[in-house]
Amino acid sequence: MRNLLVWVVVQDEGGRVLLGRRDGSAYGHGLWGLPGGGVERGEGLPEAAAREVWEETGLSLDPAGLSLLGVRRYEVDGAQGTDFLFRTLAWEGEPQPLHKTSEVAWFAPDALPADALPWIAPLLDAHLRRGARLTEQLRDVREARVIA
């Protein structure tokens, strides 16, 4: 199975990242994760990213205002896919738990909760802190190989 996914790093003025606790989702139920999900047929990547943030947190984003933070290819447990990681510092509204999200909270990128999706910390480290544009995750969900 191949997946095309978008994730958004929503950062506040202090650099904290907005995470949502996944609820009712087949993947990562009960764990903290970035707002995001699958790209629908015919949908642009920035539009998909803005839609996912809206559906999960109620924040309104301008797709044109999103910056591409990086791309990650993964191949784990028989699943293959590509993640497009976007970043925004601008939005409208107050974050709230909505679709498939039971709570939302802000976290420092280097102090994520222990029950976050295991690939979130290495992804943020590689793309947000070290400026990697392309990473790969093969087998171990905590392993992120920086390509460029």
Summary of the structure (lengths in Angstrom):
residues: 148
radius of gyration: 14.0
end to end distance: 25.4
largest distance: 38.7
contacts: 462
relative contact order: 0.24
helix: 18%
strand: 39%
